[in-house]
Amino acid sequence: TPQSAENKYGSFTNIQNLKSFLSARGYTVNQIFFVDQVNGNDLTGRPDDITKPYQTWREIICESTFLVNGQPWCAKSDPTTGRKILEIQPGDAVLFRGGLYTDTRPGSSQFNFTIIGTSGSPNNGRPLEGTATNPIVVMSFPGENAVMNDDYSGIGLGDAQNVIVDGFVSTCDAPC
C-alpha cells in the first residue's frame, strides 16, 4: 500500500525517498517529472519537485500547443524566466498523479499519451527513446490510479524504444 511504502522509504514528498522506492522496483531514475492534470501548471512545473507538477504530458515531451514563431514553445526558452523548456531524457521518469486523463486538444481524436514514440510528432521529430541501461519510466504515482481515457487508441507506444509503462488503467468510451 502507499502508506506502507512511505513507512518503509519515508515521505514521497522527499524526492530521494521516492527514488529509493523506484530503485527497489528496479527503476533507477535521474530526474522525475510529475504530471497532475488538476493541480499542475506547465509554466511552473519542475523536475524533481513534487510540489511543482506539470499539467500536461505534452510540455515534458515538447509537444506544446503554444507556438512561438511557428515552433512548439518547448523549442524555446521562457522569455520571462529564461527557463529552458525541458525534454525527457534516457533514465528519467514521469509519474502521473491519480485521476482521469483525457485529450484536451481541440479537434483531437487521439489521446495525447499516444505521442510516445511517434516519430513524426512535434516532440523534436524523434521517437521517445530510453536506452537498455537507462530506460524511460512512465507510470502512475505509487498507490494512485492514473486512468487514460481515449475513444480511439488508448495508450500507444509507436516507435518508442526502452520505455517502461507501469500502473495505468486504459479506458475507452467509444467502440474500440
Protein Blocks (a to p, Z undefined) as FASTA:
>chain_A
ZZlmmmmnopfklmklmmmmmmmnopacfbdcdddfklgcfklgcehiaklccfbfklmn
opafbdgehiafklpccfklopacddddehiacdddedddddfbehiabdfklmgopakb
cnhoiacdddfklccdddddehiacddddfklopaekjaghiacehiacddfbdZZ
